[in-house]
Amino acid sequence: MPTPVPRHERLDLLTRVLRDRPGITIAHLARELAVSVRSVSRDIDVLRERGLPIEADRGRGGGLRLHPSWGLSRVLLSTEEALCTLLSLAISEKLSFPMFSSDVARARRKIVDAFPTAERKRIAPLRERVFIGRPASTRIQFTYAAPEQKVMRPLQVAFVRETIVSAEYVKESGEASRRRLEPHALLINWPAWYLLGFDHLRGEPRTFRFDRFRAVEIEEGATFRARPREVADKLLRQAGFALDAV
């Protein structure tokens, strides 16, 4: 006779079994856990009270399973990961992809609703710092390359946290230069991405192509106040760009 499993362990085991072996019956679970059918039924009720979407086949002795979407609700994201996911969904929605656009909009709203109130307040200001411009010219499309991941992560963190970065940047001429930048806004001229930032070296706002960054370091504690509209207006509207915020 198998040794009965303590209840707190049994609930965890029961959850894993329902996830990995859909269709298993209560009688089978009772035998494996060395408890009565009544005990398993009570355990199922406890798990349902905890929010697990447990489904049962019709009929006496029907099998049990977790709803297929249950795993998605178990994904744990850091605040920055969640905010960046929301921004990505908002950008996809704004670019008006012909397929899946309504699904993207619904998904974004559901994620926003799942945020605590304090975190939801951070989303709108971030969206106002991302602008959609015209598609890139043929020349830019031909020369633009995928940005290096080693520079994208610190740029992403600095953008969200409003932190100054030190960067190595390659100009159009091919000359490398060191920059100290405030990442105020992002511009998408599909498929090219640009950073709109205040350049401490030049003492004024400048535009930087993502694919020309070679190294980026965050200056811990060196923060700034984001001024996306002011920077965007100075850099781009005079050049005739019509911008839409995400």
C-alpha positions in Angstrom: 0.0 0.0 0.0 1.6 3.3 -1.0 2.3 5.9 1.7 -0.3 8.7 1.7 1.1 12.0 0.4 0.8 15.0 2.8 -2.0 17.3 1.6 0.2 20.4 0.7 2.4 18.1 -1.4 -0.6 16.3 -2.8 -2.1 19.5 -4.2 1.1 20.4 -6.0 1.4 16.9 -7.4 -2.2 16.9 -8.4 -1.7 20.1 -10.3 1.2 18.7 -12.2 -0.6 15.5 -13.0 -3.6 17.3 -14.4 -1.3 19.5 -16.5 0.8 16.6 -17.9 -1.8 13.8 -18.1 -5.1 15.3 -19.3 -8.0 12.9 -19.1 -6.9 11.1 -15.9 -9.9 10.0 -13.7 -10.5 10.7 -10.0 -10.3 7.0 -9.3 -6.9 6.7 -10.9 -5.7 9.8 -9.0 -6.9 8.3 -5.7 -5.0 5.1 -6.3 -1.8 7.0 -7.2 -2.0 9.3 -4.3 -3.1 6.6 -1.8 -6.1 8.5 -0.7 -9.9 8.1 -1.0 -11.9 9.2 -4.0 -13.6 11.7 -1.7 -10.3 13.2 -0.7 -9.3 13.7 -4.3 -12.7 15.3 -5.0 -12.1 17.7 -2.1 -8.6 18.5 -3.4 -10.1 19.3 -6.8 -12.5 21.7 -5.1 -9.6 23.4 -3.3 -7.7 23.8 -6.5 -10.7 25.3 -8.3 -11.2 27.8 -5.4 -7.6 28.8 -6.0 -8.5 29.7 -9.5 -7.3 26.7 -11.5 -9.5 26.1 -14.5 -10.1 22.3 -14.0 -12.4 20.8 -16.6 -14.2 17.4 -16.4 -15.5 15.1 -19.1 -19.2 14.4 -18.9 -20.5 11.2 -17.4 -19.6 9.2 -14.3 -15.9 8.7 -13.9 -15.0 11.3 -16.6 -11.5 12.4 -16.9 -10.1 15.7 -15.6 -7.8 18.2 -17.3 -6.5 21.8 -16.9 -7.7 24.3 -19.5 -5.0 24.6 -22.1 -4.6 28.4 -21.5 -3.7 27.8 -17.8 0.0 27.9 -18.4 -0.1 31.4 -19.8 -1.4 32.8 -16.5 1.6 31.2 -14.8 4.2 33.3 -16.8 6.0 35.6 -14.4 7.5 38.7 -15.9 9.6 41.4 -14.3 8.1 44.9 -14.5 10.5 45.9 -17.3 9.7 42.8 -19.3 6.0 43.4 -18.9 6.3 47.1 -19.9 8.4 46.2 -22.9 5.9 43.5 -23.9 3.1 46.1 -23.7 5.1 48.5 -25.8 5.8 45.9 -28.5 2.1 45.0 -28.7 1.2 48.7 -28.9 3.7 49.3 -31.7 2.3 46.2 -33.6 -1.2 47.6 -33.2 -0.1 51.1 -34.4 1.6 49.7 -37.4 -1.7 48.3 -38.5 -0.7 44.8 -39.5 -3.6 43.5 -41.7 -3.7 40.1 -39.9 -4.2 39.6 -36.2 -4.5 43.3 -35.4 -7.7 42.9 -33.4 -6.2 40.0 -31.4 -3.1 42.2 -30.6 -5.4 45.0 -29.3 -7.3 42.6 -27.1 -4.2 41.0 -25.8 -2.7 44.4 -24.9 -5.8 45.5 -23.1 -5.9 42.3 -21.0 -2.3 42.7 -20.0 -2.8 46.3 -19.0 -5.8 45.3 -16.9 -3.7 42.7 -15.1 -1.2 45.4 -13.9 -1.4 46.9 -10.5 -2.7 50.5 -10.6 0.8 52.0 -9.9 2.3 50.1 -12.8 -0.5 51.0 -15.2 0.3 54.6 -14.6 3.8 54.0 -16.1 2.5 52.6 -19.4 0.9 55.8 -20.9 4.0 58.0 -20.5 6.2 55.3 -22.1 3.8 55.0 -25.1 4.0 58.8 -25.6 7.8 58.4 -26.0 7.5 56.1 -29.1 6.7 57.7 -32.4 5.7 56.2 -35.8 7.0 58.0 -38.9 7.0 57.3 -42.6 8.5 54.1 -43.9 12.2 54.3 -44.4 13.6 55.3 -47.8 14.9 52.6 -50.2 18.5 53.6 -49.3 17.9 53.2 -45.6 16.0 49.9 -46.1 19.0 48.6 -48.1 21.6 49.6 -45.5 19.8 49.1 -42.2 20.9 46.0 -40.3 19.5 44.2 -37.2 20.9 46.0 -34.1 23.2 44.1 -31.8 21.5 42.5 -28.8 24.4 43.5 -26.5 23.5 47.2 -27.0 19.8 46.8 -27.2 19.3 45.6 -23.6 21.1 48.6 -21.9 19.3 51.0 -24.3 16.0 49.4 -23.4 16.7 49.6 -19.7 17.9 53.2 -19.9 14.9 54.2 -22.0 12.4 52.8 -19.4 14.3 54.1 -16.4 15.2 57.5 -17.9 18.9 56.9 -17.3 21.9 58.5 -19.1 24.1 56.1 -21.2 27.7 56.3 -22.4 27.8 54.8 -25.9 30.2 54.1 -28.8 28.4 55.1 -32.0 29.5 54.8 -35.7 28.6 57.8 -37.8 27.4 57.5 -41.5 31.0 58.2 -42.6 32.2 55.1 -40.6 34.0 57.1 -38.0 33.4 55.9 -34.4 32.7 58.4 -31.6 32.0 58.3 -27.9 28.6 59.8 -26.8 26.8 60.6 -23.6 23.1 60.4 -24.3 19.7 60.9 -22.7 17.3 58.4 -24.5 14.2 60.6 -24.7 12.2 58.9 -27.4 12.1 56.2 -30.1 11.2 56.7 -33.7 10.1 53.9 -36.1 10.6 54.5 -39.8 9.8 50.9 -40.7 12.0 48.8 -40.7 14.5 51.3 -39.2 14.5 52.2 -35.6 16.0 55.5 -34.3 16.9 56.8 -30.8 15.9 60.5 -30.3 18.2 61.7 -27.6 20.0 64.7 -26.1 23.7 64.4 -27.0 25.9 65.9 -24.2 28.8 66.0 -26.6 27.0 68.3 -29.0 24.9 70.0 -26.4 21.7 69.4 -28.4 19.2 66.7 -29.5 20.4 64.3 -32.1 19.0 61.2 -34.0 20.8 57.9 -33.7 20.3 54.7 -35.8 20.0 51.7 -33.6 22.2 49.5 -35.8 25.1 52.0 -35.5 25.6 51.5 -31.7 28.6 49.3 -31.0 28.6 49.5 -27.2 26.3 51.0 -24.5 26.8 51.4 -20.8 24.2 52.7 -18.3 25.5 55.4 -15.9 23.9 54.3 -12.7 22.3 57.1 -10.8 22.5 59.6 -13.7 18.9 60.2 -14.5 17.1 62.8 -16.6 13.5 64.0 -17.1 12.1 62.7 -20.4 11.0 65.4 -22.9 9.9 63.3 -25.9 7.7 65.9 -27.6 10.3 68.7 -27.3 13.1 66.5 -28.6 11.0 65.1 -31.4 9.7 68.5 -32.5 13.2 70.0 -32.6 14.7 67.0 -34.6 12.0 65.9 -37.0 9.1 68.2 -37.6 11.3 70.8 -39.2 12.3 68.1 -41.7 8.7 67.5 -42.6 8.0 64.3 -40.7 4.4 63.7 -39.6 4.7 61.8 -36.3 2.1 59.7 -34.4 2.7 58.6 -30.9 2.1 54.9 -30.1 
